[in-house]
């Protein structure tokens, strides 16, 4: 009696993939720094900018001999210089307001693009950690914070941060779904459908 060899059929399993975002994207309408907050600022805020510049002048003169070789001194020098240029652009009555707005906006955006605002914060924050000069560091950090608030830089940073947090949360949610359902889909890939075995026919 001949026994037919078992017939094996090749089975194919289909793979399932769940798309997972590899990067986060900000909203197409990402907020940007403009001159509008500064030109619409109340007189009190403009006067405060002048007071800050005067304070920076005094700190600069008083500490020049002792700290001029310090790292944070370069940040103070740059902050003081930029404040003088900003106030000059803001009060230049020899040009039209449209031109003044353009110059002020370009300067504020340059502060951000060149990382000057972050450098000021960082250097002055380091000064806070130095015992004898902690009060001076606090004054300088507060000055940067106030200037950023009046010029509208702080508001823009807060909006960008909110958008980034939202995009990260959305991406995290999709990743969580991938982890939850990916395991279920993965189990399907390993299913063994078996093989086809031919029935034996015996002659009686």
C-alpha positions in Angstrom: 0.0 0.0 0.0 1.5 3.3 -1.1 1.2 6.1 1.3 1.0 9.5 -0.3 3.4 12.0 1.2 1.7 14.8 3.1 1.1 17.9 1.0 2.4 21.0 2.7 0.9 24.3 1.7 2.9 27.5 2.3 1.0 29.9 4.4 1.7 33.6 4.3 1.1 35.9 7.2 0.3 39.6 6.7 2.2 42.1 8.7 0.4 45.1 10.3 2.2 48.4 11.0 1.0 51.2 13.2 2.3 54.6 12.1 4.1 56.3 14.9 5.2 60.0 14.6 8.9 60.4 14.6 8.9 64.2 15.2 6.6 66.8 16.5 5.6 69.9 14.5 4.5 73.3 15.7 1.4 74.9 14.5 1.7 76.6 11.1 0.9 79.9 12.9 3.9 79.9 15.2 3.9 83.2 17.1 6.8 85.5 16.4 8.3 88.6 18.1 7.0 91.9 16.8 7.3 95.6 17.8 3.6 96.0 18.6 3.7 95.3 22.3 6.5 97.9 22.8 4.8 100.6 20.7 1.5 100.0 22.6 3.1 99.8 26.0 1.9 102.4 28.6 4.1 105.3 29.5 5.0 103.7 32.8 6.6 100.7 31.1 8.6 102.9 28.8 9.8 104.9 31.8 10.8 101.6 33.4 13.0 100.7 30.4 14.8 104.0 30.9 15.2 103.2 34.6 16.7 99.8 33.8 19.1 101.4 31.4 20.2 103.9 34.0 20.6 101.1 36.5 22.8 99.1 34.1 25.0 102.2 33.6 25.5 102.6 37.3 26.3 98.9 37.8 28.7 99.0 34.8 30.6 102.0 36.1 30.7 100.8 39.7 32.0 97.3 38.9 34.1 97.9 35.9 37.5 97.7 37.6 36.7 94.7 39.7 34.8 92.5 37.3 35.7 93.5 33.8 37.5 90.2 33.2 34.6 88.1 34.5 32.5 86.1 32.1 29.2 87.7 33.3 30.7 91.1 32.7 30.5 90.6 28.9 26.8 89.8 29.3 26.3 93.0 31.2 28.2 95.0 28.6 26.1 93.5 25.8 22.8 93.9 27.7 23.6 97.6 28.5 24.6 98.3 24.9 21.5 96.7 23.4 19.2 98.6 25.8 20.8 101.9 24.7 20.3 101.0 21.0 16.7 99.8 21.6 15.8 103.1 23.3 17.5 105.1 20.6 15.5 103.2 17.9 12.3 103.7 19.9 12.7 107.4 20.3 14.2 108.4 17.0 11.7 111.1 15.9 13.7 111.9 12.8 12.2 108.8 11.0 8.7 107.7 10.5 7.0 105.4 12.9 6.8 102.7 10.3 10.6 102.7 10.0 11.0 102.9 13.8 8.8 99.8 14.2 10.8 97.9 11.6 14.1 98.7 13.3 12.8 97.8 16.8 11.3 94.6 15.5 14.5 93.6 13.8 16.5 94.3 16.9 14.2 92.3 19.2 14.2 89.3 16.8 18.0 89.5 16.6 18.1 89.2 20.4 16.2 85.9 20.1 18.0 84.6 16.9 21.5 85.2 18.3 20.6 83.7 21.7 21.4 87.0 23.5 18.3 86.8 25.8 19.2 83.3 26.9 22.9 84.3 27.3 21.9 87.1 29.6 19.7 84.9 31.7 22.3 82.2 32.0 25.2 84.4 32.9 23.3 86.5 35.5 21.8 83.3 37.0 25.3 82.0 37.5 26.1 85.2 39.3 23.2 84.5 41.7 25.1 81.4 42.9 28.1 83.4 44.0 27.5 84.4 47.6 28.9 88.0 47.7 27.3 88.9 44.4 24.0 87.0 44.6 22.0 90.3 45.1 23.6 91.8 42.0 22.7 88.7 40.0 19.1 88.9 41.2 18.8 92.5 40.1 20.2 91.7 36.7 18.0 88.7 36.2 14.9 90.7 37.2 16.0 93.4 34.8 16.1 91.0 31.9 12.8 89.5 32.8 11.2 93.0 33.0 12.6 94.0 29.6 11.3 90.8 28.0 7.9 91.3 29.5 7.6 94.9 28.3 8.8 94.1 24.8 6.5 91.1 24.4 9.3 88.5 24.2 8.0 86.6 27.3 4.5 86.3 25.8 5.9 84.8 22.6 8.1 82.3 24.5 5.0 81.3 26.5 2.9 80.7 23.4 5.7 78.7 21.7 6.2 76.6 24.9 2.4 75.9 25.0 2.4 74.8 21.4 5.4 72.5 21.9 3.9 71.0 25.0 0.6 70.3 23.1 2.5 68.7 20.2 4.5 66.5 22.5 1.4 65.4 24.4 -0.3 64.5 21.1 2.7 62.5 20.0 2.9 60.8 23.4 -0.8 59.8 23.0 -0.2 58.2 19.6 2.9 56.4 21.0 0.7 55.1 23.8 -1.8 53.8 21.3 1.0 52.1 19.4 2.1 50.3 22.5 -1.4 49.3 23.4 -2.5 47.9 20.1 0.9 47.0 18.7 1.1 44.0 21.0 -2.3 42.7 19.8 -1.3 43.1 16.2 2.0 41.4 16.9 0.4 38.3 18.3 -1.5 37.9 15.0 1.8 37.8 13.1 2.9 34.7 15.0 -0.2 32.6 14.6 0.4 29.1 13.4 -2.2 28.1 10.9 -0.8 24.5 10.7 -0.1 22.4 7.6 -2.4 20.4 5.4 -2.0 16.6 5.8 -3.4 14.2 3.2 -5.8 11.6 4.4 -4.6 8.0 4.2 -6.7 5.6 2.0 -6.4 1.9 3.1 -7.6 -1.0 1.0 -9.7 -3.4 2.9 
